[in-house]
């Protein structure tokens, strides 16, 4: 006779495996259970109920692993027969809810909506766990239709029932979907926070679907590399559980990430692979989404060929006709937007045959429809509409309107980024405006006027506007993570050069990476609320400032079409110059950095050093010729630039020897610093020596001697916390320490202090005092340039958070050279010279190994 208690236990285990996403394992368990119960031929209602629920579970796992909707529906029919035999209306409600879910996951959304309506007819007799699933799944369907308010109602009801029943698995799924609702509403920090909270309570570890949806949010935020990490984790889990639908969704999202990262060829391959997977599963809705992403990637691949763009436009028009005929209005709209932009890029009339070339097809969008801004647009879609509207205005010989679209779009991007309290997210989100900014540059270059190009560059960089840190409540958990990271970094450092501890160090490096991910994730989840100053300086205002120093020049750099351009501004004139190739400049910078790093070595043999010095002198002369020759700047020079030019050792260029030089993220940020006023008569000064650095103690003693009343710290007192506090309440902070730039995680660029590294990330919640920070360390001025031309590194973070001037190195620095140059800088600063003048003079009198220090922000 059947052991009913044991059968119910096996049923719970199988359904639990399904709920956790382990479909293949669930299918094996449930099939074995069905064979056992049916062999027993036990007609008791309890046995019939077990069979009914087992067949419901088999419907889920069969669809997940085999994409066989008809087989899954057959399981549901068998479930209904056994439910009827058991007289269980509650199970009938579960069966209806499962039928609706399968239709939704097959892409048959209208049929799914009808099926959920039938399930809701029995919601009152359903068991609480089934009520929750019906509500959560119906809420998820509402998201597909863009009905966010309805989705929230269903999902919150599901959370309440699941919490009351103690069903933390379903509660976590409902909370996760509430996070997804926030994502669709455009609140990315709240979405990430809600998803993290859901993952924290999920039993048995994070569901792979959580990784997938989190990656969608990160991709929208512009954090494509982080999205790819989450997708890799999800793919492994989906593959192990034979979940083909989700595995194809991973492939599709990876295609979108590849497109953002500038790899459209790889993106197209991934998207077409996803389309084939969906086609084999019979999921037409997702197949079309994949085909659309493949077309977007192909647009990027053929962007330089009008003929190929024209041929591609024909295929896009066919795609729009297909999806319009299938009633997929969201894809028809997105395809129409892509088509209009493609035709404009090909030099064609976008109205030819209608925006989609599909006149007469019901649901096909008109040009007006695809260009209309809508309240429910994602931010990315809104910016894309701005871009095509600008292209259309230009094609219609209305450059003024095109410029307005660019400017408004970039202003919207600034507002969008201000909703983030994380520098990580703010810089990453700039990728959404890169093509719009490029269009603005193209318009300005076509106009030919210096004022136009200057304005275009400044509006493009307005996304760099400083967003003040928000001093929220203390975060003990975040502080604990940072402390753990500091300890792990120090333990790992102590094991360098000890082969017998290689495995231990590898584990520590994994620990470091995991802690960094946790710390960044917490920062992403903070909402931004501080008001921002979006005023952008004009060329006229800059000239007014330059008139106070008639010998001064400002050069504003911008790149377009693989070339560098510059707007040179003096008190009496302004002009545009075309400079060299961006590729050539990047290669020269790479070689210069390598040579500077070599010459910083204390024991480099003289014959080798002589050869390297000769090569470096030639490379610096070439950079000088490309970037500054003909500028006529024989006095103070301000260089406003984004991207990798921030890491040029400008002070070492031959034409700048002994001359004050400032490198600013934008002319606007430099102008604001100038407008802020003069430095105090008696500045507060702190000089700090980090551990393990030759001459650091001597260096900070010399710095302290230059300033009356200066505080000097070394040894155990030179902690990360002390320096962090000083950056907020001192006028001058000097740090002599080991520095490290982290190219892949620039917010974890650091200075090594007595208790471990001080990370750039730790400064995010501070409004730094507007003074001068001098970092006598390697690499502190280096930046990582993200998609969207956003530089990020230790010096750039200090400037973003309010520091007026930062003096930092763009390569490794010889210890003796650093100490000598910095002593000279402080002697002159204390005597009244500004930071740029003091640095120029100290470098001019230095005759040792090169000291690649640069003054960033403004002269203080």
C-alpha positions in Angstrom: 0.0 0.0 0.0 1.2 3.5 -0.8 2.9 5.4 2.0 1.0 8.6 1.5 3.1 10.6 4.0 6.3 9.6 2.1 4.6 10.5 -1.3 3.7 13.9 0.0 7.3 14.4 1.2 8.7 13.5 -2.2 6.1 15.8 -3.8 7.3 18.7 -1.6 10.9 18.0 -2.5 10.2 17.9 -6.3 8.1 21.1 -6.2 10.8 22.8 -4.1 13.4 21.9 -6.7 11.2 23.4 -9.4 10.7 26.6 -7.4 14.5 26.9 -6.9 15.0 26.7 -10.7 16.4 23.2 -10.8 14.0 22.0 -13.4 15.9 18.9 -14.7 16.3 17.5 -11.1 12.6 18.3 -10.4 11.4 16.5 -13.5 13.3 13.3 -12.5 11.9 13.4 -9.0 8.3 14.1 -10.1 8.3 11.4 -12.8 9.5 8.8 -10.3 6.8 9.9 -7.9 4.1 9.6 -10.5 5.2 6.1 -11.5 5.2 5.1 -7.8 1.8 6.4 -7.1 0.2 5.2 -10.3 1.7 1.7 -9.8 0.1 1.5 -6.4 -3.3 2.1 -8.0 -4.4 3.8 -4.8 -7.7 5.6 -5.4 -7.7 7.5 -2.1 -8.3 11.2 -2.5 -5.0 11.9 -0.9 -3.2 9.9 -3.6 -5.2 11.6 -6.4 -4.2 14.9 -4.9 -0.5 14.0 -4.9 -0.8 13.0 -8.6 -2.6 16.2 -9.5 0.1 18.3 -7.9 2.9 16.2 -9.3 1.5 16.7 -12.9 1.3 20.4 -12.3 5.0 20.4 -11.3 5.9 18.2 -14.3 4.2 20.7 -16.6 6.6 23.4 -15.3 9.8 21.3 -15.5 8.9 19.8 -18.9 8.4 23.2 -20.4 11.6 24.6 -18.8 13.8 21.8 -20.1 12.2 20.7 -23.4 10.2 23.8 -24.5 7.3 21.5 -25.3 4.2 23.4 -24.6 1.9 20.7 -25.8 3.5 18.1 -23.5 3.2 20.5 -20.6 -0.4 21.2 -21.3 -1.0 17.4 -21.5 0.4 17.2 -18.0 -2.0 19.9 -16.9 -5.0 17.9 -18.4 -3.9 14.9 -16.4 -3.6 17.1 -13.3 -7.1 18.3 -13.9 -8.5 14.7 -14.1 -6.8 13.8 -10.8 -8.0 17.0 -9.2 -11.5 16.2 -10.2 -11.2 12.7 -8.7 -9.9 14.2 -5.5 -12.6 16.8 -5.5 -10.0 19.5 -5.0 -11.1 22.9 -6.3 -7.9 24.4 -4.8 -5.8 22.4 -7.1 -8.0 23.4 -10.1 -7.0 27.0 -9.3 -3.3 26.1 -9.3 -3.8 24.3 -12.6 -5.4 27.4 -14.2 -2.6 29.6 -12.8 0.0 27.2 -14.2 -1.6 27.2 -17.6 -1.5 31.0 -17.7 2.2 31.0 -16.7 3.1 28.6 -19.5 1.3 30.7 -22.0 3.1 33.8 -20.8 6.5 32.2 -20.9 5.7 31.0 -24.5 5.2 34.6 -25.5 1.5 34.3 -25.9 0.7 37.2 -23.7 -2.9 37.8 -24.8 -3.8 34.2 -24.2 -2.0 34.3 -20.9 -4.0 37.3 -19.8 -7.3 35.4 -20.5 -6.0 32.4 -18.6 -5.1 34.5 -15.6 -8.6 35.8 -15.6 -9.9 32.2 -15.3 -7.5 31.5 -12.5 -8.6 34.5 -10.6 -12.2 33.1 -10.7 -11.0 30.4 -8.3 -8.5 32.6 -6.3 -10.6 32.5 -3.1 -10.6 28.7 -2.9 -6.9 28.3 -3.8 -4.4 27.5 -1.1 -2.4 30.5 0.1 0.8 29.3 -1.7 -1.2 29.0 -5.0 -2.8 32.4 -4.4 0.7 33.9 -4.1 1.9 32.3 -7.3 -1.1 33.4 -9.3 -0.8 36.9 -8.1 2.9 37.1 -8.6 2.7 35.7 -12.1 -0.2 37.9 -13.1 1.8 40.9 -11.8 4.7 39.8 -13.9 2.5 39.6 -16.9 1.3 43.2 -16.2 5.0 44.2 -16.5 5.1 42.8 -20.0 2.2 45.1 -20.9 3.7 48.1 -19.1 1.0 48.2 -16.5 3.2 49.0 -13.6 0.6 50.1 -11.1 -1.4 46.9 -11.6 1.8 44.9 -11.3 2.6 46.5 -7.9 -0.9 45.8 -6.6 -0.6 42.1 -7.4 3.0 41.7 -6.3 2.5 43.5 -3.0 -0.5 41.3 -2.3 1.7 38.3 -3.1 4.3 39.5 -0.6 1.8 39.9 2.2 0.3 36.4 1.7 3.7 34.7 1.4 5.1 36.5 4.5 2.0 35.6 6.5 2.4 31.9 5.4 6.1 31.9 6.1 6.8 31.0 2.4 10.1 32.9 2.1 10.9 31.4 -1.3 7.8 32.9 -3.0 8.1 36.1 -0.9 11.6 36.5 -2.3 10.4 36.0 -5.8 7.6 38.6 -5.3 10.0 41.1 -3.8 12.4 40.6 -6.7 9.6 41.3 -9.2 8.8 44.5 -7.3 12.4 45.5 -7.9 11.9 44.7 -11.6 8.9 47.0 -11.5 11.1 49.8 -10.1 13.5 49.0 -13.0 10.8 49.5 -15.6 9.7 52.7 -13.9 13.3 54.0 -14.2 14.4 53.9 -10.6 17.5 51.9 -10.9 18.9 52.3 -7.4 15.6 51.2 -5.8 15.4 48.3 -8.2 18.8 47.1 -7.2 18.1 47.5 -3.5 14.8 45.6 -3.8 16.4 42.8 -5.7 19.3 42.5 -3.2 16.7 42.4 -0.3 14.9 39.6 -2.2 18.1 37.6 -2.7 19.0 38.0 1.0 15.9 36.2 2.1 15.8 33.5 -0.7 16.4 30.1 0.8 18.9 27.8 -0.8 20.9 30.7 -2.4 20.2 33.2 -5.1 17.9 32.0 -7.9 19.6 32.3 -11.3 16.7 34.4 -12.5 17.8 37.0 -9.9 21.2 37.2 -11.6 19.6 37.6 -15.0 17.2 40.4 -14.0 19.9 42.2 -12.0 22.1 42.1 -15.1 19.3 43.8 -17.0 19.3 46.7 -14.5 23.1 47.0 -14.6 23.0 47.0 -18.4 20.5 49.8 -18.4 22.7 51.7 -15.9 25.7 51.3 -18.3 27.6 48.9 -16.0 28.0 46.4 -18.8 31.0 44.6 -17.5 29.3 44.0 -14.2 26.2 42.8 -16.0 28.3 40.3 -17.9 29.7 38.9 -14.6 26.1 38.4 -13.4 25.2 36.8 -16.7 28.1 34.4 -16.6 26.9 33.2 -13.1 23.4 32.8 -14.4 24.4 31.0 -17.5 26.2 28.3 -15.6 23.2 27.6 -13.4 20.7 27.7 -16.2 22.9 25.3 -18.3 23.2 22.9 -15.4 19.4 22.8 -15.0 18.7 22.6 -18.8 16.7 25.8 -18.7 16.8 26.7 -22.4 14.5 29.8 -22.3 16.6 31.6 -19.6 19.9 30.5 -21.2 18.8 32.1 -24.5 17.8 35.3 -22.5 21.3 35.4 -21.1 22.7 35.1 -24.6 20.5 38.0 -25.8 21.4 40.3 -22.9 25.1 39.5 -23.5 24.6 40.7 -27.1 23.3 44.0 -25.8 26.3 44.4 -23.5 28.7 43.7 -26.4 27.0 46.4 -28.4 27.5 48.9 -25.6 31.1 47.9 -25.2 31.8 48.6 -28.9 31.9 44.9 -30.0 28.9 44.8 -32.4 30.2 41.8 -34.3 30.2 39.7 -31.2 26.9 41.1 -30.2 25.3 40.2 -33.6 26.6 36.6 -33.2 25.2 36.3 -29.8 21.8 37.8 -30.8 21.4 35.5 -33.7 22.3 32.5 -31.6 19.6 33.5 -29.1 17.1 33.9 -31.9 17.8 30.3 -33.0 17.3 29.0 -29.5 14.0 30.9 -29.1 12.9 29.7 -32.6 13.6 26.0 -31.6 11.5 26.6 -28.4 8.6 28.1 -30.5 8.9 31.4 -28.6 8.2 33.9 -31.3 8.1 36.9 -29.0 11.6 36.4 -27.8 12.8 35.4 -31.2 11.8 38.8 -32.6 13.5 40.6 -29.7 16.7 38.8 -30.5 16.4 39.6 -34.2 15.9 43.2 -33.4 19.1 43.3 -31.3 21.0 41.6 -34.2 19.8 44.4 -36.5 21.0 47.1 -34.0 24.4 45.4 -33.9 24.5 45.3 -37.7 23.7 49.0 -37.8 26.8 49.7 -35.8 28.9 47.4 -38.1 27.9 49.2 -41.3 27.7 52.7 -39.9 30.4 54.0 -42.2 28.8 52.8 -45.5 25.8 54.6 -46.8 25.2 51.8 -49.4 25.2 49.1 -46.7 23.0 51.2 -44.4 20.5 51.5 -47.2 20.4 47.8 -47.7 20.0 47.3 -44.0 17.2 49.8 -43.9 15.2 47.5 -46.3 15.7 44.6 -44.0 14.7 46.6 -40.9 11.5 47.7 -42.8 10.7 44.1 -43.4 11.2 43.3 -39.7 8.9 46.1 -38.7 6.3 44.9 -41.1 6.5 41.4 -39.6 6.2 42.5 -36.0 3.5 45.0 -36.7 1.5 42.2 -38.4 2.0 40.0 -35.4 0.7 42.8 -33.2 4.0 43.4 -31.4 3.7 47.2 -31.1 6.6 47.7 -28.8 9.0 46.1 -31.3 7.3 47.8 -34.2 7.9 51.2 -32.5 11.6 50.3 -31.6 12.1 49.0 -35.1 10.6 52.1 -36.6 13.0 54.3 -34.6 16.0 52.2 -35.7 14.8 52.4 -39.3 14.4 56.2 -39.3 17.9 56.6 -37.8 19.3 54.2 -40.3 17.8 55.9 -43.3 18.9 59.3 -42.1 22.5 57.9 -41.6 22.3 56.6 -45.2 21.3 60.0 -46.5 17.8 58.9 -47.3 14.4 60.4 -46.6 13.0 58.6 -43.6 9.4 59.2 -44.7 9.9 57.1 -47.9 7.1 54.5 -47.6 6.4 55.6 -44.0 8.8 55.5 -41.1 8.8 51.8 -41.3 8.2 51.4 -45.0 5.1 49.5 -44.3 2.1 51.7 -45.1 -1.1 49.8 -45.0 0.0 47.3 -42.4 -2.1 47.7 -39.2 0.1 48.6 -36.3 3.0 50.0 -38.4 4.3 53.2 -36.8 4.4 56.5 -38.6 7.4 58.8 -38.4 5.6 61.1 -36.0 4.8 58.0 -33.8 8.4 56.8 -33.5 9.7 60.3 -32.7 7.1 61.1 -30.1 8.5 61.2 -26.6 6.4 59.1 -24.2 6.1 59.1 -20.4 6.7 55.4 -20.2 9.9 55.5 -22.3 13.0 54.1 -20.7 15.7 56.7 -20.4 17.7 54.9 -23.1 14.8 55.0 -25.5 14.2 58.7 -24.7 17.8 59.5 -25.6 17.5 57.5 -28.8 14.4 59.4 -29.8 16.3 62.7 -29.2 19.2 61.5 -31.4 16.9 60.6 -34.3 15.0 63.9 -33.9 18.3 65.7 -34.1 19.3 63.8 -37.2 16.0 64.5 -38.9 16.2 68.2 -38.1 19.7 68.3 -39.6 18.4 66.5 -42.7 15.8 69.1 -43.1 18.4 71.9 -42.9 17.4 73.0 -39.4 20.7 72.8 -37.5 19.4 75.1 -34.7 16.7 72.6 -33.9 19.2 69.7 -34.1 21.4 71.5 -31.6 18.4 72.0 -29.3 17.6 68.3 -29.3 21.2 67.5 -28.5 21.4 70.0 -25.7 18.0 69.0 -24.2 19.0 65.3 -24.4 22.3 66.0 -22.6 20.6 68.1 -19.9 18.1 65.2 -19.4 21.1 62.9 -19.0 22.6 65.1 -16.3 19.3 65.0 -14.5 19.1 61.3 -14.9 22.6 60.8 -13.4 21.8 63.0 -10.5 19.3 60.4 -9.3 22.3 58.2 -8.5 24.3 58.7 -5.3 27.1 56.5 -6.7 29.9 57.9 -8.8 30.1 54.4 -10.3 26.6 54.7 -11.7 26.9 58.4 -12.6 30.0 57.8 -14.8 28.6 54.6 -16.3 25.3 56.2 -17.3 27.1 58.6 -19.5 27.3 55.9 -22.2 23.7 56.7 -23.0 24.6 60.1 -24.3 27.8 59.3 -26.2 26.2 59.2 -29.7 24.2 62.3 -28.9 27.3 64.1 -27.8 29.1 63.0 -31.0 26.3 64.4 -33.1 26.6 67.7 -31.3 30.4 67.7 -32.0 29.7 67.0 -35.7 27.2 69.8 -35.9 29.7 72.2 -34.3 32.5 71.2 -36.6 30.3 71.6 -39.6 29.5 75.1 -38.4 33.2 75.9 -38.1 32.9 78.4 -35.3 34.9 78.2 -32.1 32.0 79.2 -29.9 29.8 76.5 -31.3 32.5 73.8 -30.8 33.3 75.1 -27.3 29.6 75.0 -26.3 29.2 71.5 -27.7 32.1 70.2 -25.8 31.0 71.7 -22.5 27.4 70.5 -22.9 28.8 67.0 -23.6 30.8 67.2 -20.4 28.0 68.7 -18.4 27.3 65.1 -17.3 30.5 65.5 -15.3 28.8 68.1 -13.2 29.6 67.6 -9.5 26.8 66.0 -7.6 27.3 66.6 -3.9 27.7 63.6 -1.6 24.7 62.8 0.5 25.6 62.4 4.2 23.0 59.8 5.1 22.8 57.7 8.3 25.8 55.7 9.4 26.2 52.4 7.5 27.8 49.9 10.0 27.6 47.0 7.5 29.3 49.1 4.8 32.0 50.1 7.2 32.5 46.5 8.2 32.9 45.5 4.5 35.5 48.2 4.0 37.4 47.2 7.0 37.4 43.6 5.8 38.6 44.7 2.4 41.4 46.7 4.0 42.5 43.7 6.0 42.3 41.3 3.0 44.4 43.7 0.8 47.1 43.9 3.5 47.2 40.1 4.1 47.5 39.6 0.3 50.3 42.2 0.1 52.2 40.5 2.8 52.3 37.2 0.8 53.7 38.8 -2.4 56.9 37.0 -3.4 56.3 33.9 -1.3 55.6 31.0 -3.7 54.7 28.6 -0.9 51.7 30.8 -0.1 50.5 31.2 -3.7 47.2 29.3 -3.0 46.5 31.3 0.1 47.1 34.6 -1.8 44.8 33.4 -4.6 42.1 32.8 -2.1 42.7 36.3 -0.6 42.4 37.9 -4.1 39.1 36.1 -4.6 38.0 37.5 -1.2 39.1 41.0 -2.3 37.1 40.7 -5.5 34.0 39.5 -3.6 34.2 42.3 -1.1 34.6 44.9 -3.8 31.5 43.6 -5.5 29.5 43.8 -2.3 30.7 47.4 -1.5 29.9 48.6 -5.0 26.5 47.0 -4.9 25.6 48.9 -1.7 26.6 52.1 -3.3 24.5 51.4 -6.4 21.4 51.1 -4.2 21.5 54.6 -2.8 19.2 57.2 -4.3 20.7 60.5 -5.3 18.8 63.5 -3.9 21.1 66.5 -3.8 20.4 69.4 -6.2 23.0 70.0 -8.9 24.3 73.1 -10.6 23.9 72.5 -14.3 25.1 75.9 -15.5 27.6 75.5 -18.3 30.3 78.1 -18.9 30.3 79.9 -22.2 33.3 80.9 -24.3 32.6 84.6 -23.5 32.8 83.9 -19.7 36.1 82.1 -20.1 37.5 85.1 -22.0 36.5 87.4 -19.2 38.5 85.3 -16.8 41.5 85.1 -19.1 41.5 88.9 -19.4 42.6 89.0 -15.8 45.8 87.3 -17.0 46.4 88.4 -20.6 49.2 85.8 -21.0 46.9 82.8 -20.2 45.4 80.4 -22.6 42.6 77.8 -22.3 42.5 74.8 -24.7 39.4 72.7 -24.9 39.9 69.3 -26.5 37.4 67.0 -28.1 37.5 63.9 -30.3 35.4 63.1 -33.3 35.8 60.6 -36.2 39.2 59.3 -34.9 40.8 62.8 -34.7 41.5 65.2 -31.9 40.2 68.8 -32.2 40.9 71.8 -30.0 39.3 75.2 -29.3 42.1 77.6 -28.2 40.9 80.6 -26.2 42.9 83.7 -25.1 41.8 87.0 -23.9 41.8 88.4 -27.4 40.8 85.5 -29.7 39.5 82.0 -30.1 40.0 79.5 -32.9 39.5 75.8 -33.8 42.4 73.5 -34.7 42.4 70.0 -36.0 45.0 67.9 -34.3 46.3 64.4 -34.7 44.9 60.9 -34.8 43.4 59.6 -31.5 45.0 56.2 -32.2 48.5 57.8 -32.7 48.1 59.8 -29.4 47.0 56.7 -27.5 50.0 54.7 -28.7 52.4 57.5 -27.8 50.8 57.8 -24.4 51.3 54.0 -23.9 55.0 54.2 -24.7 55.5 57.3 -22.6 53.9 55.6 -19.6 56.1 52.5 -20.1 59.3 54.7 -20.3 58.3 56.7 -17.2 57.7 53.6 -15.2 61.1 52.2 -16.3 62.9 55.4 -15.3 61.2 55.4 -11.8 63.1 52.2 -11.0 65.9 53.0 -8.5 68.5 50.5 -9.9 68.0 50.8 -13.6 71.5 50.4 -15.3 72.7 53.6 -16.8 73.1 52.3 -20.4 69.4 51.2 -20.4 68.3 54.4 -18.6 70.1 56.5 -21.2 68.3 54.7 -24.0 64.9 55.0 -22.3 65.5 58.8 -21.6 66.2 59.3 -25.3 63.1 57.5 -26.4 61.0 59.3 -23.8 62.2 62.7 -25.0 61.3 61.9 -28.5 57.8 60.6 -27.5 57.1 63.7 -25.4 58.2 65.9 -28.3 55.8 64.1 -30.6 52.9 64.5 -28.2 53.8 68.2 -27.8 53.8 68.7 -31.5 50.5 66.9 -32.0 48.6 68.5 -29.1 50.1 71.9 -28.5 52.2 73.0 -31.4 50.9 76.2 -32.9 48.9 77.1 -29.8 51.3 80.0 -29.0 50.7 79.4 -25.3 53.8 80.9 -23.6 52.1 81.6 -20.3 49.7 79.8 -17.9 47.7 77.1 -19.8 44.4 75.4 -18.8 43.7 72.2 -20.7 40.0 71.1 -20.5 39.7 67.5 -21.6 38.0 64.3 -21.0 38.9 60.7 -21.9 42.5 59.5 -21.8 44.1 62.9 -22.4 43.8 63.5 -18.6 46.7 61.0 -18.2 49.1 62.9 -20.5 52.2 64.1 -18.5 51.5 67.6 -19.7 54.1 69.2 -17.3 56.9 67.2 -19.0 56.1 68.3 -22.5 59.0 70.5 -23.8 56.9 73.5 -24.5 55.5 73.5 -20.9 58.7 73.3 -19.0 58.6 75.9 -16.2 55.2 77.2 -17.2 52.0 76.8 -15.1 49.7 74.1 -16.5 46.3 73.0 -15.2 44.3 70.0 -16.5 40.6 70.3 -15.8 37.8 67.7 -16.5 35.9 70.6 -18.3 36.2 74.3 -18.7 33.0 74.6 -16.6 34.6 72.9 -13.6 37.7 75.1 -13.9 35.6 78.2 -14.2 33.6 77.3 -11.1 36.7 76.7 -9.1 38.1 80.1 -10.2 34.8 81.8 -9.3 35.0 80.2 -5.8 37.6 82.7 -4.7 41.0 82.9 -3.2 42.6 80.5 -0.7 42.7 81.4 3.0 45.5 83.5 4.5 46.4 80.8 7.0 45.5 77.4 5.5 45.2 74.3 7.7 47.8 71.8 6.5 48.2 68.0 7.1 51.2 66.0 5.8 50.9 62.2 6.0 53.5 59.5 5.5 52.3 56.0 4.5 54.2 52.8 5.4 56.9 51.0 3.3 57.9 54.1 1.2 61.5 55.2 1.1 61.9 58.8 2.1 58.2 59.3 3.0 59.0 60.4 6.6 61.7 62.8 5.4 59.4 64.1 2.7 56.5 65.0 5.0 58.9 66.5 7.5 60.1 68.9 4.8 56.5 69.6 3.9 55.6 70.4 7.5 58.6 72.7 7.8 57.4 74.8 4.9 54.0 75.6 6.6 53.7 77.3 10.0 51.5 75.2 12.2 51.3 72.2 9.9 50.4 68.8 11.3 52.6 65.9 10.3 51.6 62.3 10.7 53.5 59.0 10.3 53.7 55.6 11.8 50.5 54.1 13.3 48.7 57.4 13.4 48.7 57.8 9.6 45.4 55.9 9.1 42.9 55.8 6.3 40.3 57.3 8.6 42.5 60.2 9.6 43.2 61.1 6.0 39.6 60.7 5.0 38.6 63.2 7.7 41.4 65.6 6.7 40.2 65.7 3.1 36.9 67.2 4.4 38.2 69.7 6.9 41.8 70.8 5.9 42.8 73.3 3.2 46.0 71.4 2.2 46.5 67.7 2.5 49.8 66.0 1.4 50.1 62.2 1.3 53.3 60.4 0.6 52.4 56.8 0.2 52.3 53.9 -2.2 49.5 54.5 -4.8 47.7 52.0 -7.0 45.3 52.6 -9.8 42.8 49.8 -10.5 42.0 49.9 -14.2 39.0 47.5 -14.0 37.7 48.9 -10.7 38.9 52.5 -10.6 36.9 53.4 -7.5 39.2 51.0 -5.6 42.2 52.9 -6.6 44.0 53.6 -3.4 46.7 55.0 -1.2 48.4 52.7 1.3 48.3 53.9 4.9 49.1 52.5 8.3 46.0 50.4 8.6 45.7 49.5 4.9 44.5 51.2 1.7 42.3 54.3 1.6 40.0 53.7 -1.4 38.5 56.3 -3.7 35.2 54.6 -3.0 35.3 55.7 0.7 35.1 59.4 -0.2 31.8 59.2 -2.1 29.6 60.3 0.8 31.7 63.4 1.6 31.6 67.0 0.4 35.4 67.7 0.3 36.7 71.0 1.4 37.7 73.2 -1.6 41.5 73.2 -1.1 44.6 71.5 -2.5 45.4 67.8 -2.2 49.0 66.7 -3.2 49.5 63.0 -3.7 53.1 62.0 -3.7 52.4 58.5 -5.0 52.5 56.4 -8.1 49.5 56.3 -10.5 47.2 58.6 -8.5 46.4 60.7 -11.6 45.6 57.8 -13.9 42.1 57.2 -15.1 40.1 54.4 -16.6 37.9 55.7 -19.5 34.5 54.1 -19.6 32.1 53.9 -22.5 30.8 57.4 -22.9 34.3 58.9 -22.5 34.0 59.1 -18.7 37.4 59.2 -16.9 37.5 57.7 -13.4 40.3 57.4 -10.9 41.5 58.7 -7.5 42.3 62.3 -8.7 39.0 62.6 -10.7 37.0 61.4 -7.7 38.6 64.1 -5.5 37.7 66.7 -8.0 34.1 65.4 -8.5 33.6 65.7 -4.7 34.7 69.3 -4.4 38.5 69.4 -4.1 39.7 72.5 -6.0 43.1 71.3 -7.0 44.8 67.9 -7.0 48.5 67.4 -7.8 49.1 63.8 -8.7 51.3 61.5 -10.9 50.3 59.8 -14.1 52.9 57.0 -13.9 55.3 55.5 -11.3 57.4 58.1 -9.6 60.9 57.6 -8.3 61.0 58.1 -4.5 63.8 60.6 -4.4 62.3 62.6 -7.3 58.9 62.7 -5.6 60.4 64.0 -2.3 62.5 66.6 -3.9 59.8 68.0 -6.2 57.1 68.0 -3.6 59.4 69.8 -1.1 59.9 72.5 -3.7 56.2 72.7 -4.5 55.3 73.3 -0.8 58.0 75.9 -0.3 56.6 77.9 -3.1 52.9 77.3 -2.1 53.6 78.5 1.4 55.3 81.6 0.0 52.1 82.5 -1.9 52.5 80.8 -5.3 49.5 79.0 -6.7 49.7 75.2 -7.1 50.3 75.2 -10.9 53.0 77.8 -10.7 54.7 76.1 -7.7 54.7 72.7 -9.5 56.0 74.2 -12.7 58.9 75.9 -10.9 59.8 72.8 -8.8 59.8 70.6 -11.9 62.0 73.1 -13.8 64.7 73.1 -11.2 64.6 69.3 -10.7 67.4 67.5 -12.6 66.8 63.9 -11.5 64.5 61.1 -12.7 61.3 62.5 -14.3 58.6 63.3 -11.9 55.3 63.1 -13.9 53.1 65.2 -11.6 50.2 67.2 -13.0 48.0 69.9 -11.5 44.4 68.9 -11.9 41.2 71.0 -11.5 42.4 74.5 -11.1 45.3 76.6 -9.7 45.0 76.9 -5.9 
